[in-house]
Amino acid sequence: MSLSASGRTVPPAVIVAGMHRSGTSLAASILADAGVHLGDAVMGPGAGNPEGHFEDLEILAFHRRVLAANGLGTDGFTAQQEISVPPAVWPESRQLVAARRSRGLPWGWKEPRTTLFLDYWAETVPEARFLLLFRRPWEVVDSLFRRGDLAFALHPPLTIAVWHRYNEAIRDFHERHSDRCLLVETAQLTANPEWFAARLCEVLAVQATGGSSRFKPGLMVEDLDSSRAGLLAAIDDEAFDLYLDLRSRAGSQSSLPALAEVRGQITSSALREWQRAAAAERRAIDCQVRATETAAQAAVLSEARAAAAEELLASQGRLRDANDLIVGLKAHIADRHAEIAELRRLLEESRPEAVTLPARLADAVQQRQDERFPAARLTQPPAPNSALPLSAAARPPAWLRRINREGRRLGKQIERVIRNGRDRILGRYDSGRVMH
């Protein structure tokens, strides 16, 4: 614990600062594992930091408002020397600090833009200790190019200018407040995490272990190729000298490209970078060609998908029509079955009457014959002297024969009607069963 200006005991605070792409997220992860509270809401993983940024989002928002108030881009990619914190936002910064102190636990934050406001925060948080990180400038430039920030894509020299501005602020602040600072080169941290943990305990009173379960030092690419270092020295010799000065202040013994080669091979360095740029351009063209081919294939697939969807809709429509037809046919078959059942019932009811019809007709004829010709006359033998021939006297009268013939004809016609009706009924029934 420390004493504030009012004499109250306050928990220790650690503020992590450094140029973008300089290992501040790695250092912050180690502090988080050591129990330092780095904010209630921190920035998670992203394309540039797959394991997490560990940036306090409220502090980030505050810095962005201050940059905007100075007419600068909120990304903090600036080489401007004088950046002031307007008095209008001072109460907000004090509230942010008070909220973090109130936990009574070690606290702090990591946010690269803090580097532009080190003096302000040193005054606002007098108990704070500062972890200042720097990295080889050509590695930072390469990392920024690979990340693809628009500001650097439009103006590549800005990368070196921003690195120079941030690290100059670190050097100057360390010179004035060395008793409150731990200055570390990223290469020292990645090469010897145990040494870094010991220094955190010694200078910042943070009980840290030798590494972070969420970060792997291999994520920090080390580039000892003298060609890029030589190119940077030729573009901004002061930036290269500033890096060497920071190394000396931090006591870093990290590897360096051969300085004699760095100072003397600007031509070969430029040609090598030209070759790398040409190769990258060739790869970009190949990627564009593949992207065009992929887009064409995607268009074909899209058309095929649209055609398939249209055919599916048509098939669904035909299926609905077929289902409707099936429903109609089933209803029609049901109606025909009902008609067949009714016809069979009527046939069964009429069958006894049809069977007895010839006999009843014969009875009726016989009754009519008996009424007109009494039995005595029909059975009385002809007189011996009758003038009628024997054959004529033995046969029934002509009208009776006609009635008999008509009765037989009607009987056969009735049998034929019954037989045809039965065949038609049975034929329709069999057809209905086949359709069903």
C-alpha positions in Angstrom: 0.0 0.0 0.0 1.0 3.6 -0.6 0.1 6.9 1.0 -1.9 9.4 -1.2 -1.4 13.2 -1.0 -4.1 13.3 1.6 -2.3 10.8 3.8 -4.7 7.9 3.1 -3.5 4.4 2.3 -4.2 3.5 -1.4 -3.5 0.3 -3.2 -0.5 0.1 -5.6 -1.1 1.0 -9.3 0.8 -0.1 -12.4 0.4 1.7 -15.7 1.6 0.0 -18.8 2.7 2.2 -21.7 4.6 1.7 -25.0 4.3 2.1 -28.8 1.6 0.0 -30.5 2.9 -3.5 -31.4 5.6 -3.4 -28.8 4.5 -6.2 -26.4 2.3 -4.2 -24.1 -0.4 -6.9 -24.3 2.0 -9.6 -23.4 3.2 -7.6 -20.3 -0.4 -6.8 -19.3 -1.3 -10.5 -19.4 1.5 -11.3 -17.0 0.3 -8.5 -14.7 -3.3 -9.9 -14.9 -2.0 -13.4 -14.0 -0.3 -11.7 -11.0 -3.6 -10.4 -9.7 -3.4 -6.8 -10.9 -6.9 -5.6 -11.8 -6.7 -4.1 -15.3 -10.3 -2.9 -15.7 -13.8 -4.2 -15.5 -14.2 -4.1 -19.3 -11.1 -5.0 -21.3 -10.7 -5.4 -25.0 -10.7 -9.0 -26.1 -8.9 -10.9 -28.9 -8.6 -9.4 -32.4 -6.8 -9.9 -35.7 -3.6 -8.2 -34.3 -3.8 -9.9 -30.8 -5.4 -13.4 -31.0 -4.9 -13.9 -27.3 -6.4 -10.6 -26.2 -5.5 -6.9 -25.9 -6.1 -6.4 -22.1 -6.9 -2.7 -22.8 -9.2 -0.9 -20.3 -12.1 0.2 -22.5 -13.0 3.2 -20.3 -9.4 4.5 -20.3 -9.3 3.9 -24.1 -12.4 6.0 -24.6 -11.0 8.8 -22.4 -7.8 8.9 -24.5 -9.8 9.0 -27.7 -11.8 12.0 -26.5 -8.7 13.8 -25.5 -7.1 13.1 -28.9 -10.3 14.3 -30.7 -10.3 17.5 -28.6 -6.8 18.2 -29.9 -7.9 17.7 -33.5 -6.1 14.3 -33.9 -7.1 10.9 -35.0 -8.4 8.7 -32.2 -6.2 5.8 -33.2 -3.2 7.8 -31.7 -1.1 7.5 -34.8 0.5 10.9 -34.5 3.9 12.5 -34.4 2.6 15.8 -32.9 4.7 16.8 -29.9 2.3 19.0 -27.9 -0.9 17.2 -26.9 -2.8 18.7 -23.9 -5.5 17.2 -21.7 -8.3 19.8 -21.6 -9.4 20.9 -18.1 -13.0 20.0 -19.0 -12.1 16.2 -18.8 -10.0 16.3 -15.7 -13.0 15.4 -13.4 -13.7 12.4 -15.6 -10.1 11.1 -15.2 -10.2 11.6 -11.5 -13.5 9.6 -11.3 -11.9 6.8 -13.4 -8.9 6.6 -10.9 -11.2 6.8 -7.8 -13.3 3.9 -9.1 -10.2 1.7 -9.5 -8.7 2.7 -6.2 -11.9 1.9 -4.4 -11.4 -1.9 -4.8 -8.5 -1.8 -2.3 -6.5 -4.2 -4.6 -3.5 -3.7 -6.9 -4.8 -2.1 -10.1 -3.7 -0.4 -13.3 -4.3 -0.4 -17.0 -2.6 -1.1 -20.3 -3.4 1.3 -23.2 -0.7 2.4 -25.8 -2.1 5.9 -26.1 -1.1 6.4 -22.4 2.4 7.0 -23.7 1.2 10.4 -25.1 -0.1 11.5 -21.6 2.5 10.1 -19.2 3.1 13.4 -17.4 -0.6 14.0 -16.9 -1.2 10.5 -15.4 1.9 10.8 -13.3 0.4 13.8 -11.6 -3.2 12.5 -11.5 -2.1 9.1 -10.0 0.9 10.0 -7.8 1.1 6.4 -6.4 1.4 4.9 -9.8 4.4 3.0 -11.1 5.0 2.8 -14.9 6.0 -0.2 -16.9 7.5 1.2 -20.1 8.2 -1.1 -23.1 10.0 -0.5 -26.4 10.7 -2.8 -29.3 13.1 -2.7 -32.3 11.7 0.0 -34.6 11.9 -2.1 -37.8 10.0 -4.9 -36.1 7.3 -2.5 -35.1 7.1 -1.0 -38.6 6.9 -4.5 -40.1 4.1 -5.5 -37.6 2.1 -2.4 -38.4 2.4 -3.0 -42.1 1.3 -6.6 -41.7 -1.7 -5.5 -39.6 -2.8 -3.3 -42.4 -3.8 0.0 -40.7 -5.1 2.4 -43.3 -3.1 5.3 -42.0 0.2 3.5 -42.7 -1.0 2.0 -46.0 -1.6 5.5 -47.3 1.5 7.0 -45.7 4.2 4.4 -44.9 6.8 6.8 -43.5 4.3 7.6 -40.7 5.1 4.3 -39.0 8.7 5.5 -38.2 7.5 8.9 -37.2 5.0 7.5 -34.8 7.5 5.0 -33.3 9.9 8.0 -32.9 7.3 10.1 -31.1 6.1 7.4 -28.7 9.6 6.2 -27.8 11.0 9.7 -27.4 8.1 10.3 -24.8 9.2 7.1 -23.0 12.8 8.1 -22.9 12.1 11.7 -21.7 9.6 10.5 -19.0 12.0 7.8 -17.8 14.8 10.4 -17.6 12.6 12.6 -15.3 10.9 9.8 -13.3 13.3 6.8 -13.3 12.4 6.1 -9.7 8.8 5.3 -10.7 9.6 3.4 -13.9 10.6 0.0 -15.1 12.0 0.3 -18.7 12.1 -3.0 -20.6 12.9 -4.0 -24.1 10.3 -6.5 -25.5 13.2 -8.8 -26.5 14.3 -9.0 -22.8 10.7 -10.0 -21.8 10.4 -12.7 -24.5 13.9 -14.1 -24.0 13.8 -14.3 -20.2 10.3 -14.2 -18.6 11.7 -15.1 -15.2 14.0 -12.1 -15.2 11.0 -9.9 -16.1 9.0 -11.3 -13.2 11.8 -10.6 -10.8 12.1 -7.0 -12.1 8.3 -6.5 -11.6 8.7 -7.6 -8.0 11.8 -5.5 -7.4 10.7 -2.2 -9.1 6.9 -2.3 -9.1 6.2 -4.5 -6.1 4.2 -6.9 -8.2 4.4 -10.6 -7.3 4.4 -12.1 -10.9 5.4 -15.5 -12.2 7.7 -16.1 -15.2 5.1 -16.2 -17.9 1.4 -16.0 -18.9 -0.8 -18.9 -19.7 -2.6 -16.8 -22.2 0.4 -15.6 -24.2 3.2 -17.3 -26.0 6.5 -15.4 -26.6 6.6 -17.0 -30.1 3.9 -14.6 -31.2 6.5 -11.8 -31.1 8.5 -12.1 -34.3 12.2 -11.3 -34.0 13.8 -9.8 -37.1 17.7 -9.6 -37.0 18.0 -9.0 -40.8 20.3 -6.1 -41.2 18.7 -5.0 -44.5 15.6 -3.7 -42.8 17.5 -2.2 -39.9 19.8 -0.5 -42.5 16.8 0.8 -44.5 15.3 2.3 -41.3 18.7 3.9 -40.3 18.9 5.5 -43.7 15.4 6.9 -43.5 15.5 8.1 -39.9 19.0 7.8 -38.4 17.7 9.5 -35.2 15.1 6.8 -34.7 17.8 4.1 -34.8 20.0 6.1 -32.4 17.0 6.5 -30.1 16.5 2.8 -30.0 20.2 2.2 -29.1 19.8 4.8 -26.3 16.7 3.0 -24.9 18.6 -0.3 -25.0 21.4 1.3 -23.0 19.0 2.8 -20.4 17.2 -0.6 -20.0 20.5 -2.5 -19.8 19.3 -4.8 -22.7 21.7 -7.3 -24.0 19.4 -8.5 -26.8 20.8 -9.5 -30.2 21.4 -6.8 -32.8 22.2 -7.0 -36.5 25.8 -6.1 -37.4 25.9 -2.3 -37.0 28.6 -1.9 -39.6 26.4 -3.6 -42.2 23.4 -1.6 -41.0 25.2 1.8 -41.6 26.6 0.8 -45.0 24.1 -1.1 -47.0 21.3 1.2 -47.9 21.5 0.4 -51.6 21.3 -3.4 -51.1 18.7 -2.9 -48.5 16.5 -0.9 -50.8 17.0 -3.4 -53.6 16.0 -6.3 -51.3 12.9 -4.5 -50.1 12.1 -3.8 -53.7 12.4 -7.5 -54.4 10.2 -8.3 -51.4 7.6 -5.7 -52.5 7.6 -7.2 -56.0 7.1 -10.7 -54.7 4.3 -9.4 -52.4 2.7 -7.7 -55.4 3.0 -10.9 -57.4 1.3 -12.8 -54.5 -1.4 -10.1 -54.3 -2.1 -10.5 -58.1 -2.3 -14.2 -57.7 -4.7 -13.8 -54.8 -6.8 -11.4 -56.9 -6.9 -13.9 -59.8 -8.0 -16.6 -57.4 -10.5 -14.2 -55.9 -11.9 -13.5 -59.4 -12.1 -17.2 -60.2 -13.7 -17.9 -56.8 -16.2 -15.1 -57.5 -17.0 -16.6 -60.9 -17.5 -20.0 -59.4 -19.6 -18.4 -56.7 -21.8 -16.7 -59.3 -22.3 -20.1 -61.1 -23.2 -21.7 -57.9 -25.5 -18.9 -57.1 -27.3 -19.3 -60.5 -27.4 -23.1 -60.0 -28.9 -22.6 -56.5 -31.5 -20.1 -57.9 -32.4 -22.6 -60.7 -32.6 -25.4 -58.1 -34.8 -23.3 -55.9 -37.1 -22.4 -58.8 -37.3 -26.1 -59.8 -38.0 -27.0 -56.2 -40.9 -24.5 -56.1 -42.3 -25.9 -59.4 -41.9 -29.5 -58.0 -43.7 -28.5 -54.9 -46.5 -27.0 -56.9 -46.8 -30.1 -59.0 -46.8 -32.2 -55.9 -49.6 -30.1 -54.4 -51.6 -30.6 -57.7 -51.0 -34.3 -57.6 -52.1 -34.5 -54.0 -55.2 -32.5 -54.9 -55.9 -34.9 -57.8 -55.4 -37.9 -55.5 -57.8 -36.5 -53.0 -60.3 -35.9 -55.8 -59.9 -39.4 -57.1 -60.3 -40.9 -53.7 -63.5 -39.0 -53.3 -64.7 -40.1 -56.7 -63.9 -43.7 -56.0 -65.7 -43.4 -52.7 -68.8 -42.1 -54.5 -68.6 -44.9 -57.1 -68.3 -47.5 -54.3 -71.4 -46.0 -52.7 -73.2 -46.2 -56.0 -72.1 -49.8 -56.6 -73.2 -50.7 -53.1 -76.6 -49.1 -53.8 -77.0 -50.9 -57.2 -76.0 -54.2 -55.6 -78.6 -53.7 -52.9 -81.3 -52.9 -55.5 -80.2 -55.9 -57.6 -80.5 -58.2 -54.6 -83.9 -56.7 -53.7 -85.2 -57.2 -57.4 -83.7 -60.6 -57.9 -86.6 -62.6 -56.2 -89.1 -60.6 -58.2 -87.2 -61.1 -61.5 -86.9 -64.8 -60.9 -90.7 -65.2 -60.3 -91.7 -62.8 -63.1 -91.9 -65.5 -65.9 -94.0 -67.7 -63.7 -96.3 -64.9 -62.7 -96.6 -63.8 -66.3 -97.5 -67.3 -67.3 -100.1 -67.4 -64.6 -101.5 -64.2 -65.8 -101.7 -65.5 -69.3 -103.4 -68.7 -68.1 -105.8 -66.7 -66.1 -106.7 -64.5 -69.0 -107.1 -67.6 -71.2 -109.4 -69.2 -68.6 -111.5 -66.1 -68.4 -112.1 -66.0 -72.1 -112.2 -69.7 -72.9 -113.7 -71.8 -70.1 -112.0 -75.1 -69.4 -114.9 -77.1 -70.7 -114.6 -75.5 -74.1 -110.8 -75.9 -74.2 -110.9 -79.5 -73.1 -114.1 -80.7 -74.9 -113.2 -82.9 -77.9 -114.5 -81.7 -81.2 -117.7 -83.2 -82.6 -117.4 -86.1 -84.9 -118.9 -84.2 -87.7 -116.9 -81.0 -87.1 -115.7 -79.3 -90.2 -112.3 -78.2 -88.5 -109.3 -80.3 -89.4 -107.9 -82.4 -86.5 -104.7 -80.4 -86.3 -106.4 -77.1 -86.0 -108.8 -78.4 -83.4 -105.9 -79.7 -81.3 -103.8 -76.5 -81.3 -104.5 -73.5 -79.1 -106.0 -70.5 -80.7 -103.7 -68.1 -82.5 -104.1 -65.3 -80.0 -103.0 -67.6 -77.2 -100.0 -68.7 -79.1 -99.0 -65.0 -79.5 -99.4 -64.4 -75.8 -97.2 -67.3 -75.0 -94.6 -66.2 -77.5 -94.7 -62.7 -76.1 -94.4 -64.0 -72.5 -91.4 -66.1 -73.4 -89.8 -63.1 -75.2 -90.4 -60.9 -72.3 -89.0 -63.5 -69.9 -85.8 -63.8 -72.0 -85.5 -60.0 -72.2 -85.9 -59.7 -68.4 -83.2 -62.3 -67.9 -80.9 -60.5 -70.3 -81.5 -57.2 -68.6 -80.7 -58.8 -65.2 -77.6 -60.5 -66.6 -76.3 -57.3 -68.3 -77.0 -55.2 -65.1 -75.1 -57.7 -63.0 -72.2 -57.8 -65.4 -72.0 -54.0 -65.5 -72.1 -53.7 -61.7 -69.4 -56.3 -61.2 -67.3 -54.8 -64.0 -67.5 -51.2 -62.5 -66.7 -52.6 -59.0 -63.6 -54.4 -60.3 -62.5 -51.3 -62.1 -62.9 -49.2 -58.9 -60.8 -51.6 -56.9 -58.0 -51.4 -59.5 -58.1 -47.6 -59.5 -58.1 -47.5 -55.7 
